């Protein structure tokens, strides 16, 4: 009798209908997948990090020059579908994936008609801030069928941010975040991802609070006005060079520019280069570590 009951239980589990996965992507399209997708192609690094952190194993990926080293190690041996800006649509179709995940930008959205014709859904996501990161991790947890693992990773991020907040107490460092190259610097507004990280790490962003900034990938950034920066005279300047192109360390970068030499942060050698693959435009699941590391730069006295 016990053996019969066990057999029936196994049969019922096997025959039980798969739970459909439902979500809405950043283009506003609603998806209803019949089950957890087995073959998922991820076209960009930030979504690849989210997918893996939520317990997923990608079937293939898009190549990016700003992919962090740990992620390169993780995907070693997996097939590539070409550069993130120009993925090989024919190769993707031939793979017959259950789902393709990309960015909510024209070079991925333009792939939707061709993939749809082949019966392949394409969901596009960008992560704008901490709140949005948590929401996207919930979606990715549903896509991978491992919501508990996704939730655990979110808890780790929140714990690291809370730790940074407890360390510094009342924020006191006035900070300017510049992005780009000396020939074309932009200033990060509080609404940008790095602006939010700066605040979470205990920095007081000297950039204006009520400016929408640019659009698309430059949303939350505006061209720097040296007059404004001179008046703000920040305690610390954080420099993010796109694609990690600038390798001059610390104040040496801005000391080469006569107009910047008299700023307090430059005179006191409080200029720091931040790696683009961590502090670039879009947040990743390394947000908690990024906040703690930035707190250590701005408040070294708490780490001695």
Secondary structure, DSSP 8 states (H G I E B T S, - for coil): -HHHHHHHHHHHHHHS----EEEE-TTS-EEEESS--S-EEE-SHHHHHHHHHTT---SEEEE-TT--HHHHHHTTTSEEEEETTS--HHHHHHHT-SEEEE-SSHHHHTTHHHHHHTT-EEEE----SHHHHHHHHHHHHHHHT-HHHHHHHHHHHHHHHHHHHHHH-S--EEEEEEEEETTEEEEE-TTSHHHHHHHHTTEEE-S-SS--B-SGGGBTEEE--HHHHHHH--SEEEEE-GGG-----TTHHHHTSGGGTTSHHHHTT-EEEE-HHHHSSS--TTHHHHHHHHHHHHTGGGG-
